[in-house]
Amino acid sequence: MKRNMILIDEDKCNGCGLCISACHEGALQLIDGKARLVSDIYCDGLGACLPACPTGAMQIVEREAAPFDEEAVAERMKHHAAVHPQTVIPPLGCPGMQARVFDKPQSAAQPVQPTAAQSELRQWPCQLRLVPVHAPYFDNAHLLIAADCTAFAYANIHQDFIKNKITLIGCPKLDDADYSEKLTQILAAHSIKSLTVLRMEVPCCGGLEHAAKQALINSGQMIPWRVVTISTDGRILED
């Protein structure tokens, strides 16, 4: 498959090792005084290492490469920690993909400050392509799958939809990804309590609804689910 990968110009590389510390997947290693890519499967192609290079020896190129293997990276990090227990290991994955949970009050009676809107987002990341399939915040969660545009069209999305849910966002028209495959993996790996699809009235948003339905079928999870459609001027059309 063709995908973005790191390319290192060894003539420019001075062997400082800064890129190795910046790589959160452990994909780079100093060999014979030069930074080199250990294996294609460890490189996510996002380029977190590029800003660390003082000589401009690194760039992103599109080429044939094996798929990024998140499980292989986890095993590599685990092995490194066992062999070098005193070494500080960078966290797995790009910082934007590190799973985090925010402590949000779940009581419906929780007062909201009238002078400032309160975010109800309970986890990070929230982009469907970035979220880790096995993130612990999916366990026993009420899942919201929202089209990107709904956050801008519907003013009260945090209180009416995001609150007390784990939120995933995406755009089937712009994202080059099969949502149904990843959603199937999430549903199969966790005890999801319910699923809400929040989409716009525009036809392209039908891809999000279809992906959710297909994931429910593929995973065999018979859970409560619903689709809510928002108009382009911000009204709820169907619920």
Backbone torsions as a table, in degrees:
resi	resn	phi	psi	omega
1	MET	NA	150.9	175.7
2	LYS	-94.1	132.3	176.6
3	ARG	-156.6	169.5	-180.0
4	ASN	-71.9	136.1	-179.7
5	MET	-141.9	159.0	176.0
6	ILE	-77.7	136.7	173.1
7	LEU	-123.0	127.9	-176.6
8	ILE	-111.2	126.3	175.0
9	ASP	-87.8	103.1	-175.1
10	GLU	-65.6	-25.0	177.7
11	ASP	-66.6	-31.5	179.9
12	LYS	-89.5	-21.7	-176.6
13	CYS	-67.7	128.4	179.5
14	ASN	-103.2	5.4	176.0
15	GLY	73.6	21.8	-177.0
16	CYS	-68.7	-27.3	177.9
17	GLY	82.7	3.7	-179.4
18	LEU	-63.9	-33.5	-179.9
19	CYS	-67.2	-31.0	-179.4
20	ILE	-67.4	-40.5	176.8
21	SER	-67.6	-30.5	-177.6
22	ALA	-81.1	-18.2	-178.8
23	CYS	-81.1	115.4	-175.1
24	HIS	-82.9	-4.4	179.1
25	GLU	-105.5	-3.8	-177.5
26	GLY	68.0	30.2	-175.3
27	ALA	-82.1	-14.5	-175.8
28	LEU	-111.7	151.7	-179.0
29	GLN	-152.3	145.5	175.3
30	LEU	-81.4	119.8	178.7
31	ILE	-129.6	120.8	-177.5
32	ASP	54.7	37.9	175.2
33	GLY	79.2	9.2	-180.0
34	LYS	-128.3	145.3	175.2
35	ALA	-74.5	130.2	-179.6
36	ARG	-137.9	152.2	178.1
37	LEU	-78.9	123.9	-177.6
38	VAL	-69.4	-47.9	-179.0
39	SER	-159.9	145.0	178.8
40	ASP	-58.5	-34.4	-173.5
41	ILE	-68.7	-17.3	179.4
42	TYR	-90.4	-11.6	-175.4
43	CYS	-97.9	121.6	179.3
44	ASP	-86.0	-8.6	176.3
45	GLY	74.9	11.5	-177.8
46	LEU	-84.5	-18.6	172.5
47	GLY	80.4	29.4	177.6
48	ALA	-63.1	-22.0	-178.3
49	CYS	-80.4	-20.9	-173.5
50	LEU	-57.9	-47.2	-177.3
51	PRO	-64.6	-20.9	-177.5
52	ALA	-78.5	-17.7	-175.4
53	CYS	-78.5	118.5	-176.9
54	PRO	-80.8	-11.0	-175.8
55	THR	-109.9	-1.2	-178.9
56	GLY	70.0	31.1	-176.3
57	ALA	-83.4	-5.9	-173.2
58	MET	-118.5	144.9	175.4
59	GLN	-151.2	164.4	176.7
60	ILE	-99.4	128.7	175.9
61	VAL	-130.1	154.9	175.3
62	GLU	-95.9	125.7	179.9
63	ARG	-154.4	171.0	174.7
64	GLU	-67.5	129.3	-178.5
65	ALA	-157.8	154.9	174.6
66	ALA	-67.2	152.0	-180.0
67	PRO	-62.4	149.2	174.4
68	PHE	-63.4	131.1	-175.8
69	ASP	-115.9	98.0	-177.1
70	GLU	-63.2	-36.8	-179.9
71	GLU	-68.2	-37.7	177.8
72	ALA	-65.5	-37.5	176.8
73	VAL	-63.0	-43.7	179.9
74	ALA	-61.0	-42.6	178.5
75	GLU	-65.4	-38.9	179.1
76	ARG	-64.0	-43.2	178.9
77	MET	-65.2	-39.6	179.9
78	LYS	-64.0	-43.0	179.2
79	HIS	-64.7	-42.5	179.8
80	HIS	-61.4	-42.4	-179.9
81	ALA	-63.9	-35.1	-179.9
82	ALA	-71.8	-38.5	-177.8
83	VAL	-80.1	-34.8	-178.6
84	HIS	-124.8	71.2	-173.9
85	PRO	-63.5	-20.7	-178.5
86	GLN	-91.2	-4.8	-177.6
87	THR	-85.6	134.8	176.5
88	VAL	-76.9	118.1	-178.4
89	ILE	-97.0	128.4	176.0
90	PRO	-62.8	149.6	-178.8
91	PRO	-63.4	152.0	-178.9
92	LEU	-64.0	129.4	171.9
93	GLY	84.1	168.3	174.0
94	CYS	-57.8	142.9	178.9
95	PRO	-53.4	-30.5	178.5
96	GLY	-70.7	-11.5	-178.9
97	MET	-107.2	-0.2	-178.8
98	GLN	-72.4	126.1	-176.9
99	ALA	-70.2	126.0	177.5
100	ARG	-135.4	147.2	178.1
101	VAL	-117.8	135.2	178.5
102	PHE	-103.2	136.7	-178.5
103	ASP	-80.5	98.9	179.8
104	LYS	-110.6	135.1	175.6
105	PRO	-64.0	136.2	-176.3
106	GLN	-102.2	-4.2	-179.0
107	SER	-72.2	132.7	179.0
108	ALA	-66.2	-21.3	-177.2
109	ALA	-86.2	-1.9	-178.4
110	GLN	-60.9	122.0	-177.9
111	PRO	-68.0	144.9	177.7
112	VAL	-110.4	129.7	-179.1
113	GLN	-60.7	126.8	-176.8
114	PRO	-69.2	-20.4	-175.3
115	THR	-90.3	-12.0	-177.4
116	ALA	-148.4	132.3	176.8
117	ALA	-69.2	144.8	-177.9
118	GLN	-108.7	130.2	176.6
119	SER	-70.6	136.7	177.7
120	GLU	-110.0	8.9	178.1
121	LEU	-64.3	127.3	-172.3
122	ARG	-104.7	-6.0	-176.6
123	GLN	-153.5	164.6	174.0
124	TRP	-140.1	141.5	-1.9
125	PRO	-76.8	170.5	176.7
126	CYS	-119.4	-10.4	177.9
127	GLN	-74.2	129.6	-173.1
128	LEU	-58.4	-34.5	-179.2
129	ARG	-73.2	-24.3	-175.4
130	LEU	-96.2	-24.2	-172.3
131	VAL	-63.9	133.9	176.8
132	PRO	-71.4	131.9	-177.6
133	VAL	-57.2	-38.3	-174.1
134	HIS	-99.5	21.9	177.7
135	ALA	-59.4	133.4	-175.5
136	PRO	-65.2	-20.1	-177.9
137	TYR	-70.6	-8.9	176.5
138	PHE	-77.5	-20.1	-176.5
139	ASP	-62.8	123.5	177.9
140	ASN	58.3	32.6	-176.7
141	ALA	-95.6	153.7	164.9
142	HIS	-91.7	120.6	-170.1
143	LEU	-101.8	130.9	173.9
144	LEU	-112.9	123.7	175.3
145	ILE	-111.6	109.5	-171.4
146	ALA	-118.1	137.2	172.2
147	ALA	-67.8	144.3	-177.2
148	ASP	-49.8	-45.7	-171.8
149	CYS	-68.8	-19.7	-177.4
150	THR	-61.9	-31.9	-179.1
151	ALA	-65.9	-26.2	-179.1
152	PHE	-94.4	-28.2	-178.0
153	ALA	-82.9	-38.7	-175.3
154	TYR	-103.4	113.3	-169.6
155	ALA	-64.9	-36.8	-173.0
156	ASN	-103.0	36.1	-173.7
157	ILE	-62.9	-34.1	-178.1
158	HIS	-66.1	-48.6	-178.2
159	GLN	-73.6	-37.9	-173.1
160	ASP	-86.6	-24.8	-174.4
161	PHE	-130.5	-43.1	-174.6
162	ILE	-76.4	-31.8	-175.3
163	LYS	-55.6	130.3	177.5
164	ASN	66.4	17.2	178.4
165	LYS	-125.4	159.7	168.6
166	ILE	-92.9	124.4	-169.3
167	THR	-107.1	130.2	173.3
168	LEU	-122.1	134.4	-179.2
169	ILE	-121.2	153.3	178.8
170	GLY	-171.4	168.0	176.2
171	CYS	-134.8	108.9	-177.9
172	PRO	-64.3	-18.6	179.8
173	LYS	-81.5	-32.6	-174.3
174	LEU	-102.9	-31.5	-178.2
175	ASP	-82.3	126.5	178.2
176	ASP	-87.9	76.4	-175.7
177	ALA	-156.1	154.1	175.2
178	ASP	-95.4	96.3	-177.5
179	TYR	-59.5	-37.3	-173.6
180	SER	-61.1	-35.6	-179.3
181	GLU	-64.5	-47.4	-178.1
182	LYS	-70.9	-39.0	177.8
183	LEU	-64.1	-36.6	176.2
184	THR	-60.9	-43.7	179.4
185	GLN	-62.8	-41.7	-179.9
186	ILE	-65.3	-45.8	-179.2
187	LEU	-65.1	-37.2	-178.5
188	ALA	-72.8	-27.8	-174.5
189	ALA	-91.3	-10.5	-174.3
190	HIS	-137.6	159.7	175.6
191	SER	-91.2	84.0	178.6
192	ILE	-78.3	131.6	-176.4
193	LYS	-82.1	-37.8	179.5
194	SER	-158.7	163.3	-178.8
195	LEU	-136.4	127.9	176.4
196	THR	-120.0	128.4	174.3
197	VAL	-103.0	122.7	178.0
198	LEU	-111.9	110.2	-174.2
199	ARG	-126.8	164.3	174.0
200	MET	-88.7	165.9	-178.6
201	GLU	-74.4	-13.4	-176.8
202	VAL	-68.9	146.9	-174.3
203	PRO	-57.5	-36.2	-176.2
204	CYS	-62.5	-23.3	178.9
205	CYS	-71.0	-12.7	177.7
206	GLY	-61.5	-25.7	178.2
207	GLY	-63.0	-34.0	178.9
208	LEU	-69.0	-44.6	178.7
209	GLU	-63.5	-44.0	-179.8
210	HIS	-61.5	-42.6	-178.7
211	ALA	-62.1	-40.6	179.6
212	ALA	-65.7	-44.1	178.8
213	LYS	-62.2	-44.0	-178.9
214	GLN	-64.3	-37.9	179.1
215	ALA	-65.6	-38.7	177.4
216	LEU	-62.7	-42.3	180.0
217	ILE	-67.5	-47.9	-176.3
218	ASN	-65.1	-35.5	-177.9
219	SER	-83.7	-15.5	-178.6
220	GLY	71.5	19.5	-178.4
221	GLN	-91.9	111.7	177.8
222	MET	-94.4	86.0	-178.3
223	ILE	-120.5	159.0	176.7
224	PRO	-60.9	134.6	178.0
225	TRP	-149.0	156.4	-179.8
226	ARG	-152.3	161.0	177.8
227	VAL	-121.5	127.7	177.1
228	VAL	-115.2	127.9	-178.3
229	THR	-108.5	129.8	179.8
230	ILE	-106.8	136.2	177.7
231	SER	-77.2	162.8	-179.2
232	THR	-67.0	-17.1	175.9
233	ASP	-101.2	14.9	168.5
234	GLY	91.8	18.3	178.9
235	ARG	-103.2	152.1	172.9
236	ILE	-80.8	117.5	-179.1
237	LEU	-93.6	-41.3	-178.2
238	GLU	-138.4	141.4	177.0
239	ASP	-149.6	NA	NA
